[in-house]
Amino acid sequence: MKSLFPSKYSGLLLLFTILFSLHAGVAQEKFGGLALYTVRDNMNKDARATLKSVADAGYAHIEAAGYENGKFYNMSPSDFSALLRELGLKPVSTHQGSVTLENADQMMTDVKAAGFTYFVIPVPPMGRFYYDNKTDTMGMTGSVEELADILRTLGEKANKAGLQLLYHNHDFEFVENEDGIVPIDYLLENLDPELVNFQMDLFWVTKAGADPLAYFEKYPGRFKIWHVKDMDKQGKFAPVGTGTIDFAKILEHKETAGMQYYMVEQDNTFDLEPLKAIRVSHGNLKAIGFN
């Protein structure tokens, strides 16, 4: 068959094909999400440069944790969205720890304008979370019934705003309280999955001595996003793939869990620079089975 292209163009066509293939190959290597809380200090210094480093490390999605006074990392929702689009990063979820019943509507408008899908409650809101620095323990004040009522109201607001509400766990929600109630169980059993679902932090579930697989089986479809962070032999945060958590085993049950996205997170990277730690984590994701 005679070529449709003159011979003088064949070399250019071959070069174009090679370059297109290389570009596609690079694009295919971009996968997984990063919780920007991991690089929060870098984001505060230079958000653009940090986000470029996140994209260069191979991440495709991000979870924000830097909303204040109507802005994300000192950018308007539209400007933040534009920057992410420019860098090839998709906004998926955002931790909105300062939410109240009074500011929720405006906050959700901003979250929607920035392009996020999931509005995440990172701890019991409205002053109900506490951290004891002396004992290095966390907990909540008030009753779990009150927390459920707040989440239900926020879930209704999020639904009207076109967002999905998630609650993010630490370890204390898996510990039976003084009333004999395991808070996470109460929330799962008493909140409508049409309004409120969950972001499972695999480190904190492990820290609490709970079994994530048992929760997937008992409450299928409720854990829409995972926080993927590892635990070293001393029980400290570690880059993904360098610690003791069997992510491959957990990953086998992602469909039962209802997982739609996962976010690499490391609250403290200790002696390792955060931007290096996120590269170590991303480099190990494929070996575990994440894509």
C-alpha positions in Angstrom: 0.0 0.0 0.0 1.3 3.4 -1.0 2.0 5.8 2.0 -0.4 8.7 2.4 2.5 10.9 3.4 5.4 12.0 1.1 8.7 10.5 2.0 10.1 13.9 3.1 7.5 13.9 5.9 7.9 10.3 7.0 10.8 11.2 9.4 8.8 13.9 11.0 5.8 11.6 11.4 8.0 9.0 13.1 9.5 11.6 15.4 6.0 12.8 16.3 4.8 9.3 17.0 7.8 8.7 19.3 7.3 11.9 21.2 3.6 11.2 21.6 4.3 7.8 22.9 6.8 9.1 25.4 4.4 11.7 26.6 1.6 9.1 27.0 4.0 7.0 28.9 4.8 9.8 31.3 1.2 10.6 31.7 0.4 7.0 32.6 2.9 7.2 35.4 0.8 10.0 37.1 -1.4 8.3 39.6 -2.6 8.4 43.2 -3.3 11.2 45.5 -1.4 13.2 48.1 -2.8 14.9 51.3 -1.2 18.3 51.2 -1.1 18.2 55.0 2.1 16.2 54.5 3.8 19.2 52.9 2.0 21.9 54.8 5.1 23.9 55.7 6.2 23.9 52.1 2.8 25.0 51.0 2.9 27.9 53.4 6.2 29.0 52.0 5.6 28.6 48.3 2.4 26.9 47.2 3.1 26.9 43.5 6.5 25.4 43.7 5.3 22.8 46.2 2.4 21.7 44.0 4.7 21.5 41.0 6.9 19.2 43.1 3.9 17.1 44.0 3.0 16.8 40.3 6.6 16.0 39.4 6.6 13.3 42.0 3.9 11.5 40.0 0.8 12.3 42.0 -2.5 12.9 40.0 -4.9 14.0 42.8 -4.7 16.2 45.9 -6.4 16.7 49.2 -6.2 20.2 50.6 -5.8 21.2 54.2 -5.3 24.9 54.0 -8.5 26.8 53.9 -8.8 30.1 55.8 -10.9 33.2 55.3 -12.5 32.0 52.1 -9.2 31.1 50.5 -7.1 28.0 49.8 -3.5 28.6 50.6 -4.1 32.3 50.3 -5.7 31.9 46.8 -9.3 32.4 45.9 -11.1 29.2 45.0 -11.0 30.0 41.3 -7.3 30.8 41.4 -6.5 27.7 43.3 -8.5 25.6 40.9 -6.7 27.2 37.9 -3.3 26.5 39.4 -4.1 22.9 40.0 -5.4 22.6 36.4 -2.2 24.2 35.1 -0.1 21.7 36.9 -2.2 18.7 36.0 -3.5 18.0 39.5 -7.1 17.1 40.3 -8.8 18.5 43.4 -10.6 15.6 45.1 -11.0 16.3 48.8 -10.4 19.0 51.3 -10.1 18.9 55.1 -12.3 21.6 56.6 -11.5 21.6 60.3 -12.9 25.1 61.0 -16.4 24.3 59.8 -19.4 25.3 62.0 -23.1 25.1 61.4 -23.0 28.9 60.8 -20.2 29.1 58.3 -20.8 25.8 56.5 -22.9 27.1 53.6 -20.3 29.7 52.5 -17.5 27.3 53.1 -19.2 24.7 50.9 -19.7 27.2 48.2 -16.0 27.9 48.2 -15.1 24.2 48.2 -17.4 23.6 45.3 -16.0 26.6 43.4 -12.5 25.2 43.9 -13.5 22.0 42.1 -13.6 19.5 45.0 -15.9 16.6 45.3 -15.5 15.6 49.0 -15.9 17.9 52.0 -14.0 16.1 54.8 -14.5 16.7 58.5 -11.0 15.9 59.9 -11.8 15.8 63.6 -14.9 16.3 65.8 -15.7 20.0 64.8 -16.7 23.1 66.7 -14.3 22.7 69.6 -15.2 19.0 70.3 -11.6 17.7 69.5 -8.7 17.8 72.0 -5.1 16.8 72.0 -3.2 16.2 75.2 0.4 17.1 74.6 1.6 15.5 77.8 0.2 12.1 77.1 0.2 12.4 73.3 -3.4 11.4 73.1 -6.4 12.6 71.3 -10.1 12.5 72.1 -13.4 14.3 71.9 -15.7 16.2 74.3 -19.4 15.9 74.2 -21.4 12.8 73.3 -21.2 10.8 70.1 -24.9 11.4 69.6 -24.2 15.2 69.5 -21.4 14.6 66.9 -23.8 12.5 64.8 -26.4 15.3 64.8 -23.8 17.8 63.7 -22.5 15.5 60.9 -26.1 14.8 59.8 -26.8 18.5 59.4 -23.5 19.1 57.6 -24.3 16.1 55.4 -27.6 17.6 54.4 -25.9 21.0 53.6 -23.2 19.2 51.6 -25.7 17.3 49.6 -27.6 20.5 48.7 -24.3 22.1 47.7 -23.4 19.2 45.4 -20.7 17.8 47.6 -20.1 14.6 49.5 -19.4 14.7 53.2 -16.9 12.4 54.8 -15.7 12.0 58.4 -12.0 11.2 58.9 -11.0 9.0 61.8 -8.1 8.9 64.3 -7.7 6.2 66.9 -10.0 7.4 69.7 -13.2 6.7 67.6 -12.4 3.0 67.8 -12.2 2.9 71.6 -15.3 2.2 73.7 -16.3 5.3 75.6 -17.6 5.6 79.2 -21.1 4.8 77.9 -20.0 1.5 76.3 -20.3 3.0 72.8 -17.6 2.7 70.1 -18.0 6.1 68.5 -17.1 5.0 64.9 -19.6 2.2 65.1 -22.3 4.5 66.3 -21.6 7.0 63.5 -21.6 4.2 60.8 -24.9 2.8 62.1 -26.8 6.0 62.7 -25.8 8.2 59.7 -27.5 7.9 56.3 -24.9 6.8 53.7 -26.7 9.2 51.3 -25.5 12.1 53.5 -22.4 11.0 55.4 -19.6 8.5 54.6 -16.1 8.1 55.8 -12.4 8.6 55.1 -10.6 5.7 56.7 -7.1 6.6 57.9 -5.3 3.2 57.8 -2.6 4.3 60.2 -4.9 5.3 62.9 -7.2 2.3 62.5 -4.0 0.1 62.9 -2.9 2.3 65.9 -6.2 1.6 67.6 -5.8 -2.1 67.2 -8.8 -2.4 64.9 -9.1 -4.4 61.7 -9.9 -2.4 58.6 -11.1 -5.5 56.7 -13.6 -6.2 59.4 -15.0 -2.7 59.0 -15.2 -3.1 55.3 -17.2 -6.3 55.7 -19.5 -5.0 58.3 -20.1 -1.6 56.7 -19.5 -2.1 52.9 -19.3 0.9 50.7 -18.9 3.5 53.4 -15.1 4.2 53.1 -14.9 6.4 50.0 -11.3 7.7 50.5 -8.4 6.1 52.4 -5.4 7.8 54.0 -2.5 5.6 53.1 0.4 6.1 55.5 2.7 3.6 57.0 3.8 2.8 60.6 7.3 1.8 61.6 8.2 -0.8 64.2 8.2 1.9 66.9 4.6 2.9 65.9 5.6 6.2 64.2 4.7 7.6 60.9 6.7 6.3 58.0 6.8 6.6 54.2 4.4 4.2 52.4 6.0 0.8 51.8 8.8 1.2 54.4 6.7 0.2 57.5 4.6 -2.6 58.9 1.1 -2.1 57.5 0.1 -4.7 54.9 -1.4 -2.4 52.4 -1.5 -5.1 49.7 -3.8 -7.2 51.8 -6.0 -4.2 52.6 -6.1 -3.2 48.9 -7.6 -6.5 47.9 -10.8 -5.4 49.6 -11.1 -1.9 48.1 -14.3 -2.7 46.3 -16.0 -3.9 49.4 -14.8 -0.8 51.2 -16.2 1.5 48.5 -12.9 3.2 48.0 -12.9 5.7 45.2 -9.6 7.5 45.9 -6.6 7.1 48.2 -4.4 9.9 49.6 -0.8 9.3 50.7 -0.3 11.1 54.0 2.5 11.3 56.5 1.8 13.7 59.4 5.4 13.9 60.5 8.4 13.0 58.2 10.9 13.5 61.0 14.5 13.7 59.6 13.3 13.2 56.0 12.3 16.3 54.1 8.6 16.1 53.3 9.1 16.5 49.5 11.6 13.6 49.6 9.2 11.5 51.8 6.4 11.9 49.3 8.7 10.6 46.5 9.6 7.6 48.5 5.9 6.8 49.2 4.9 7.3 45.5 7.8 5.1 44.4 6.5 2.2 46.5 2.8 2.5 45.6 3.0 0.4 42.4 4.9 -2.4 44.1 2.1 -2.6 46.7 -0.5 -2.6 43.9 -1.9 0.9 44.0 -2.4 2.7 40.7 
